[in-house]
Amino acid sequence: MKAFANIKVKNWEEEFAVRLFEQVAQQTADDQGVSRPAYSSIETATLEYLEMCARDEGLHVNYDNGQNAIFCLQEDKDAKDFVLVGSHVDSVPRGGNFDGLAGIVAGLICLVKSQREGRKFARPVKVIAMRGEESAWFGPCYIASKALLGVLAENEQSATHKGDGRPLIEHMSDIGVDVAAVRNAIPLMDSKHVLAYLELHIEQGPMLVEKKQPAAVVSGIRGNIRHKRITCIGEAGHSGAVPRAYRHDPVLAMADLLNRLDESWLTILQKGDDLVLTCGMLATDTATHALSRIPDSVGFSMDIRSQDITALDEMRELLQDEARHIENDRGVKFQFDEEIFTAPAMCDAGMVEDLTQAQKRLGQNAFVMPSGGGHDAAVFANAGVPTGMIFVRNRGGSHNPGEQMEISDFLQATEIIFEYLTSPQK
Ligand SMILES: [Zn+2]
């Protein structure tokens, strides 16, 4: 997969970025896009490639107890307190190459730039390439950052892999993560030494394309309520022989539930609150389903997100209430798996201001926006680490091979981070 087909390389930053993006894309190519499963050997190989590139530039590299790679200038390798810049290396199945990887490459460029140009960081900087962030493989999201901060919940540790059905904690153990610490909720990284956390990420919605902005400063990140599987159980029957009044059709019950949630969604938006809702997976039992059979059950997923915790609480209650009503109306039963919850997170107001000032000093239009997608940054923010994020314009959506980031946009966004890191702190 060629990430940038027709590009003429102008400077070392561009050459460096293009080389890393293209090499990782090739190394992790799937039949479409890239697949870098969380806690897999492909993910490890990606970290090893980044390690090699960093060592070639004379950077210091080590792995933390979560088996994430950490890069820094030689002079900062023993720094106790540091600014952490990073993102994740894993991807969704057949995903885009820049989701996650862009944030790590940006961090590496900042390190190399400081070294090559002799521009000192105001505070020591460590760049982290984290493992599993995507929920596509096990269900829980932000796995590596939660493990780092000692907040990977027990039900998340035991979540099973979509392919082999083995629990997450076993996959983590296989690659050498300190799982005893994870089990005991002992942080793998002491957050009081993290002076700030900063993440560059592609925007996963259309806002920056619409606004003709190459980069933006992020104000906050939506939290989410997730159910990997809700099962609606009804009663099987012949599609031609059972009259409507005698049916307990789980598919229509599920559709009824989704419709009711959709109506409430609109009401919440009309109140001016933030909310998005998605049912991304749904299926009847392939072993028994048939064109002419009323199915006995249907399974579906639910992903509800908002910047506002009260909107999430309201939707949780509504989901249960509506399910109970539909059970009574239609003679079906809804079974919920354990909810996976991630709280919304606000970026640090001081950092939003500093990053905005940095963007202005570089002659860019200042632009601040919320993040629709979830990011590791949310975990750091909720652990009390001052957190900031930069978005890069991205066409073609995200979590698919069509994602498209211009290298010039990426370098402008990286400049904001470098300007921030090299500016004196108030
Ligand atoms: Zn991401």
Residues whose N, C-alpha, C, O or C-beta is under 5 A from the ligand:
A	BS01	ZN	D99 G100
